[in-house]
Structures are given as C-alpha cells and as structure tokens.
Amino acid sequence: MKILVVEDDPIAGAVLEASLKSLGQEVTMAADGRAAWQRFLESPHRLVISDWMMPELDGLELCRRVREQGGDYTYFILLSNSANRSENLDRAMEAGVDDFLAKPVTTAELRARLRVAERILNYATQVRQLQQIIPICGYCRKMRDDHNYWSQVEEYIGKQTGSEFSHGVCPDCYDRVLVPQMQKLGVEPPPYPQVTRVQK
C-alpha cells in the first residue's frame, strides 16, 4: 500500500518510515503539513499517517483538506502525544480522522492499524464501484466485472455486496407472461397478490 507519512521530527519520521517499510509498505515522507498537501495533490495516497502538531499546517487541517478534495477515499491516521484526551478524540473525528495513535507507535500497533485501513479501503472501493456505471448486456442482461467476465445480475451483485436474492414476479411480467400461459392451459389466473406491509 502507498502511504504518505507526515512527521516534522526527523528521528520520529525515520523510525516510522523504517517500521512501515519492514511491513512491506511503500512510503512517501513529508516533513510538514504543507509539503504533505503538495505531495497529496501531485499523487493522492489511499492512506495518510500524520503528526498532529506541526507548524503552519497541522494534522487536522491537512485531514480537512484531504476530505474536501474528494475522489477515492483516503484513510487518515493521526499521531499525537496526547491521544488519550477525549477532547482531542472529538476534534480529530470532527475533522474526518479515521484512526488515532499515541506516540511512540510500535510496529505491532502499526500492523494492526494497517489491516483495519486495508479492510476499510477495500469496502470503500467496492461501494464506489457499485456507484459507477456498470456494463450490462442489452439482450441477456448479464453484467461484466473488472476481469471482463460476464455474470448474471444476481451473481454479480452477490459477489460485490454479499447480498442474497429471493425471486418473484413483478405485476407487469405477471400480466404479460404468466396470465397468457395460464390462459393457454385453461387455468383462470388469480389476481396479482397484494403485499401487505407490517406496520412496526
């Protein structure tokens, strides 16, 4: 995963960079919030790990700018020496921060947070794909996935969302398809069933 790390303390930054690289991550370093914002504009990252207190542009303002930018979702982890204060947690969440770590951060903590970030980013990608235009055959109604495979609508949506389907017949198809079939068989078609909604 490509990670943008923002840390104005060169020693803390070097330790964080080494820890992330030991976990197999691709790391881009920035020494302050302004440099980080410029790097983000040049090449958006899906994960940002930023110190909170920095001159000129702090971690919260950087997070706000990332959120305003839009595009693919970016997971934002904020580092602070005072992470255990509830008012700091509130301010961070209001700015759009996803996770919050107290310094110094251990490699084990980073590994756990990266797993969560990867899971959330995968979900965000799936949701974004479902919101985009999906290729569908105009004849058989099969849908094409990212690997150029064609699937039935139910199979495609089931893979993307984990949803299961129950099948029925809509009123139009009932009148157009089932009624003529029953009439050909000499069966009197019953009226289309009305669904009664249960009031809660």
N, C-alpha and C positions, 0 to 999 in steps of 0.2 A: 504494500500500500504506500502511496506517496503522501508523506506527512510534512506539513510546514510547522517548524518549531521556532517559537519566538521567545528569546531569552536575552536580557541585556547584561546578565552576569556571565562573562566568558567561561568561567570554570563550570558553573552550573549547566551552561549550554553544552559544553564539551561532554560532560557526564551524561546528560540526557541524550545527546546525539549518539554516543557510544552504546548506550543501553538499547536504543531503538534499532541501531544497526545490528546489534547482537541478536535481535529478534527478527532479523531479516527484512527490515523496513527500509524504504528509500526516503532519505531525509533531506529537506531543504532548510537551511538555517537562516534566520534573520535576527539582527542584533537589537532591533527595536520595532515598535508598532508601525511606524511609517514605512520602514523597509519591508516589513511583512506585508503590509497592504499593497505596496507596489508589486511585490512578487506574486501575490494572490491575483492581482489584476492581469499580470502577464501570463500566469498559468494557474488557474483555480485548482486548489487541492481539496480532496474529499475529507481530510482530517487536519485540524489545526490544534496544536498544543501550545498555549501561550501563557507567559507570565502575566500576572495581573498588573502589578505596579511597574510602570515604565514611563520615562519622560515623554512629553508631547502627546503620544497616542497610546493610551493604556489598553490592557487586555479587553476590558468591557467595551470600549469604543470600537476596537478592532472587530469584536464579535458583532456589534450592531451593524457595522458596515458590511460585513460578510452576509448577514441576514438580509439587508436591504438589496444586495447585489442580485439575489435570486439565482436561477439556474439549478443545477444539480445540488442536492442537499449536502452541506458540509457539517461534519460532526466536530463540535468545538469543545475542547477540554481546557479548563482554566487552572493555572497553578497559583498558589498563594501560600504565604507563611501563616496566614490566619484563617485557614479553611474551616475551622470548627465553629466559627461565629455565625449564628443563624442569620443575622442581618446581611452578612456577606453572601450567604447562600441565596437569599431572596434577591439581592441586587444582581447576582450572576444569572439567575433563572429569568429575571425580567429582561435582561439584555439578550437572552437567547442562548446562553451557555447550556451545553448538554451534560457535561460532567465536571467534577470539581475535585482537584487533588491538592493535598497539603505537601509542601516541600519539606525535606528532600523526598523525592519519589524513588521507590525501589523498582528494580526490574520486574519483580513479581507483580507489583501493582500495575505497572505499565502493560504487562502481558494481559492481565485480566481486563483492563480498560479497553485495550485494542480489540479483544474478542467481542466485547459489547459493541464497540463502534462499528466493527465489520458487520455484525448482525443487523444493526440498525440501518446502516448504509445499504445493505442488500435489500432490506424491506423497502427502503425509500426508492431504490431503483425499480423494484417490482411495481410499486404504486405508480411511479412516473410512466413506466411502460404501458400500464393499463389506461393511463390518461391520454396517451398519444394515439395517433391513427394506427389502426391495426388492419393489415391486409386481409381481405376476405374474398373468397371466390364468389363471383356473381351468380354462378349456376348451382353449385352443390353446397355453398355456404361454409366450406372448410376455411380454417384460418391458418396463416403462415406465421411461424415463430422466427426467432432471430437466427436459427440454424437452417432456415429455408425448408423446414419440414411442414407439411400440411396436416392439420388435425381437425377433428370435429370440434364444433364450438364448445361443447361440454368438456372435452378433453383438454383443450387449450386453456380455458378459464380455470378448470380444476388444477392444472399444473401451476398456473400463475398465482392462484389465491388459496388453494386448498379447499375450495368450495365443492360441495356435492349437489347433485341435481335430482329433483323429482320431476317426472314428466306428466303433462296433462294436455288438454286440447283447448285452444282459445275459442271464443264464440264464433269468430269468422271461419276458422277451419272446421268447426263443428257443422256450421251451415253449409259450407262449400264442399266438404269431403265426406263427413260421416253421415249426414242426413241422406244424401243421394245413395250411398252404399246401403244403408238400412232400408231405404225405399225399394231398391232393386231386389233385396232379399224378402220383401213383403213384410217388413217389420215397421211398425208405427214408431217414428222417432220420438223419444220423450223430450220434453222441453230442456233447454240447456240448464244445467244445475246452477242455482244461485248460491254463491258463497256467503255464508253468514259470518260476519266478524264478531269475535267475542270481545265485549267491552270489558276493559280492566278497571 
